[in-house]
Amino acid sequence: MRKIRKSTRLAGGLLGSVLLLAACGGGSDSASDTTAADGGGASGDAAMTITYDIADEAVWEDGSPITVADFQCTLDAIMKTTGSISTSGYDKITSVEAGDSDKQVVVKFSELYAPYKGLFGGLIKKAAVANCADISGDFGTSFNYSGTEWKMESWSADQVVYVPNDKYWGPRKVADGLKKLVMVPRPETEITDLKAGSVDFIYPQFYAGITDELADPNVKTVLNYGGDYEALYMNLGVDGKNTTAEGEKTRVFADAKVREAFYKSIDLEALFKQIYIPIAADATLLTCGPMIPGQYCPEGIFGNKYDQKAADGLMKDAGYEKNAEGLWAKDGVAPKIEWVINTGNVRRESTQAYLIPLLKKAGFNVVAYNCDAECYFQKRLPGMDYDLAMYISTAPPDPAYLVPSFTSDNIPTEANNQKGQNFQGWANETATKALHDSDKEVDDAKRTELIKTAIVEMDKDHILIPLFQFPKSGAYRTDRVDNVEGELNNYAAFNDTYQWKDLDGDGQIVIGAEQWPGCLNPVTECANSSWYVWTVANVLMPGAYRTTNDGKYVVTELLKSEPKVETK
């Protein structure tokens, strides 16, 4: 699953590969490379069986053992909790059973699932919840367990405090002298606070002029290009409609001709020069769809399609005519296009200020529909309460995150208990089949073509407008903290705080956060933000695999060794 950063998609510390979620990796990207070679095949009627051997010493913060029951509870929570944000991959699991002991977990699948390394990326402790089949009411303002080197001492709207977990068994021991890890919300003052010394580290979204703003003899800024990208997304609704606070609304972008006309009414080259070139003079327009350049990026699609004459023709073909105000109207009504961003994001506000007048000149009745980050990422996006959205996504190393985000069965509806991350309501049979088939394909070349097939369909349907691959930026006080640069390009971001060094002797490291979660549930819409994952889920939840700074997946200390994978 991909993460929605400062507006990204679901972070998914629990899910492990949602655009912060699902993936293959390690040294290889296919299940066949790790399939057992002893000739036994998958056990029983299962198409694939994975056997996880939990480390004997692996325990929770209270000293109780981590067992197969916690894997089962995790599966139940994801699959059965109303509003679970993504079930992709988990929906292929037919059983979770104990093997030789409750420290051996045997997971059976109904079909091959190539990106299995993204599963069980963050475990739910069974004893921490009353009912594993419905954890929607849990973790409102506290997170009462840990299976990592840190444990939560307190959480509030003002700060979260972590202290070393004295029951932690693994190699990620908290550095000597580091007694507390503190995170505080600093959505508007993070740079000022860093330079003033009230926070030690920040992980800001890069923007024009930030390097100059960070200039200080005691501050070092580190830049990397990873999986972050920004795009505009159109909401097609569920069967063309959504229920909003005002009642049911027909979504103008449900009409394919309107989507294409809207796309062709935006001069992306001019927009890019206005908004993104000031950030990075050598930057180029992103043309890969919902991902960064690389193996899975098709050539010759997306990009600048600006053609106002063609756009006008498409709107007329869709039954629209311009009214007295010059706005496209149908049956006498010029539909309002509600464009949502998170307030306080200067770049996005500047984009709205630049584009809205131009779009109105082109005939589109676009209005700002903005709210704060919590409202945006935890309410409006998951609730599909918008027409147009703009956000950065942080993608994991494997493209399996496209499945929960762009397949038709992952559109949240009453019928599926509001599960899934397809908040655009895009239902495309060709793309859905290609993406689901890609989950079962272990041949790398064939899997690549399936992914490209789906992305080409996104371009044909004009459901998103990719804009820019964003650099990841971290900044820290060199007089207060050291050894912080090792994981700043990681999908999981700054996940090595255990080895950061406290230089000023106050026994704590303070991180200033750009966003702050309103609740702490790792399965529901609470988790629909990178900053939730970075400030809570990644800090506390143990998993089978973790990502590396160079975009791989490696087995964690939770397991004795690489899981045994058998296919039928």
Secondary structure, DSSP 4 states (H G I P E B T S, - for coil): -BEEESS-S---TTTS-TBBS---BTTBSSGGGGB--SS--SSTT-SEEEEEEB-TT-B-TTSPBP-HHHHHHHHHHHHHSTT-S--TTGGGEEEEEE-SSTTEEEEEESS--TTGGGTTSSPPPGGG-S-TT--TTS-SS-----SSSEEEEEE-SS-EEEEE-TT--SS-PPPTT--EEEEEE-TTTHHHHHHHTS-SEE-PBP-TTHHHHH--TTEEEEEEEEEEEEEEEE---BTTEEEETTEEEE-GGGSHHHHHHHHHTS-HHHHHHHHTTTT-TT-----SSSS-SSTT--SS-SS----HHHHHHHHHHTT-EE-TTS-EEBTTB--EEEEE-BTT-HHHHHHHHHHHHHHHHTT-EEEE--B-HHHIIIIITTTT--SEEEEEEE--SSGGGHHHHH-GGGS--TTTTT--S-TT----HHHHHHHHHHHH---HHHHHHHHHHHHHHHHHHT-EEEEEEEEEEEEEETTTEES--TTTTSTT-S--GGG-EE-SSSSEEEEEES---S---SSSGGG-SHHHIIIIIHHH---SEEE-TTS-EEE-TTBSSSPEEEE-
